[in-house]
Amino acid sequence: MIYVLAALLPPLGLLLNGQPFSALFNMVLIVFCAIFGLIFHVLLVVPSAHAVIAVHMKREERRHREVVEAIRRHGPPPGYRAP
């Protein structure tokens, strides 16, 4: 659901995902792309793409942090061979 919100309302999606600086940057990006998007139409997609990518990266970081914490707490999975 957060991905849909990030695609349709990029700054709000970033704020609700806990990324205030990315939301502020996205607002600046929206203004810039709205002005130059009249000439280069592909620029109109850039703020939404930025928001979706930023949300995805933040969620992957959280998932990675959870896995690392689980390994620290419970040890490596059975059959794990250290390099």
C-alpha positions in Angstrom: 0.0 0.0 0.0 2.9 2.4 0.8 4.2 1.9 -2.8 0.9 3.0 -4.3 0.9 6.1 -2.0 4.5 6.8 -2.9 3.7 6.6 -6.6 0.6 8.8 -6.5 1.5 11.2 -3.7 5.3 11.0 -3.4 6.0 13.4 -0.5 3.2 12.0 1.6 4.3 8.4 1.0 7.9 9.3 2.0 6.7 11.0 5.1 4.6 8.1 6.2 7.5 5.8 5.6 9.7 7.8 8.0 11.8 9.7 5.5 11.3 13.5 6.1 14.5 14.6 4.2 13.6 12.5 1.2 10.1 14.0 1.3 11.6 17.5 1.3 13.9 16.6 -1.5 11.0 15.2 -3.4 9.0 18.4 -3.1 12.0 20.3 -4.6 12.1 17.6 -7.3 8.4 18.0 -8.1 8.8 21.8 -8.6 11.8 21.3 -10.8 10.2 18.5 -12.8 6.9 20.4 -13.2 8.7 23.3 -14.8 11.0 21.3 -17.1 8.5 18.6 -17.6 6.6 20.8 -20.0 9.5 20.4 -22.4 10.8 16.9 -21.5 7.7 14.9 -20.6 9.6 12.0 -19.1 10.7 14.3 -16.2 7.1 14.2 -14.9 7.7 10.6 -13.8 10.9 11.3 -11.9 9.4 12.3 -8.5 7.2 9.2 -8.3 10.1 7.0 -9.3 12.3 8.6 -6.7 9.7 8.0 -4.0 9.1 4.3 -4.9 12.8 3.6 -5.0 13.4 5.4 -1.7 10.6 3.4 0.0 11.9 0.1 -1.4 15.4 0.8 -0.2 14.2 1.8 3.3 12.1 -1.4 3.5 15.0 -3.5 2.4 17.2 -1.9 5.0 14.7 -2.6 7.7 14.4 -6.2 6.6 18.2 -6.6 6.5 18.4 -5.2 10.0 15.8 -7.6 11.3 17.6 -10.6 9.8 21.0 -9.5 11.3 19.4 -9.0 14.7 17.8 -12.5 14.5 21.1 -14.0 13.7 22.8 -12.2 16.5 20.1 -13.3 18.9 19.6 -16.9 17.8 22.8 -17.8 16.0 23.3 -18.7 12.4 20.8 -21.1 10.7 21.6 -24.9 10.8 23.9 -26.0 8.2 25.5 -22.6 7.7 29.1 -22.8 6.8 31.3 -19.8 7.4 33.6 -18.7 4.5 
